[in-house]
């Protein structure tokens, strides 16, 4: 049996190594969620528009993104981005762009399902009141749809937070990397990985409990 | 930009004669990791999912719920590191296991939590009368699961289950982190050696898509063949990648 020694994990170590990575993981999650929802809404509206020149690009984009492993998407963007913008790019910036583009595909599917869960009569009624397409979406369909899909979206955000650890592939400095670096430096990798697992578990489990409670609340209101 | 597909005919100077053959071998590793992990995940997922629905067995229910929450709230990459670096350090006999075996265990247990969630909600989606009717006919709990609950639950959860099966091929890419020589590892190494990143990534991405598509077609066939004519089943919750 191995002797575990957590004594060197004090506040100084955490603020030196882990916090920087934690902030990046958190920022990446938030930016990718917001960007993914905005882009995903656009993609979902394109797919539901019924106009071929809008439906097909969105369909191809979403299905391609969803059938490639996230690690490969991260590698693709890291490889191609310098060609596209004409200069080298940092792993962190590349990760942010990748996650927005990748999550947009997943969020668009959630949003599409949410919009389709609204009875068509709602949309017809809005049209009968003389609303334009934009007004219809803005005031009638999307507010109800977002409420329906909020729990699924939040669950997706928790998965996204876990997936941010995959920026390991291009060497970006996230929370997992922070623990790993500290573990290597102090010669205590076992304890570092255990602590990282504990922290991820507490965050993700806590958030998923909150989502479940929210889900129950919304269900009662409806 | 200029294509250079002949890069796959060059000699990498290792155990493979050409990059082309190395690519095929890497695909083989991806498929082996995925299929073995899938077998483990299906087995454990169904067992754990069933345990969580047992009547009057709070101990087993708690165990099943704990298992599910543990394995789905830690990132897969970190779970692979735990299997690779931490568990052999804590349990010395496991040092004998190869990286391949550890990745199969990690991916299998990770996915088992997600499948158990589907099995759980599939069984919960069945009308309570099904269980009662089975018991009233004199079946034991085991028989009621074997002949009544699981066959119906299986058909309900088949669509999200297929997603999970395709997901396991995608998730196997994380094995690169502990140097299992599967497709993503191939992509990383050969991109560095040949500097033909686009061609290498295209080939690897294509093989991932082909693999997932093959599972999709195979399961569509299974779905058609296990269909019960006239039976309408409502869907259970799925999700995630």
Interface residues (C-beta under 8 A of the other chain):
Chain A: X1 X2 X67 X68 X69 X70 X71 X72 X75 X76 X79 X80 X83 X106 X152 X155 X156 X159 X162 X163 X165 X166 X168 X169 X176 X180 X189 X190 X193 X194 X196 X197 X200 X201 X204 X205 X208
Chain B: X1 X69 X70 X73 X74 X75 X76 X77 X78 X79 X81 X82 X85 X86 X89 X90 X166 X169 X170 X171 X172 X173 X174 X176 X177 X184 X187 X188 X191 X197 X198 X201 X204 X205 X208 X209 X212 X213 X239 X240 X241
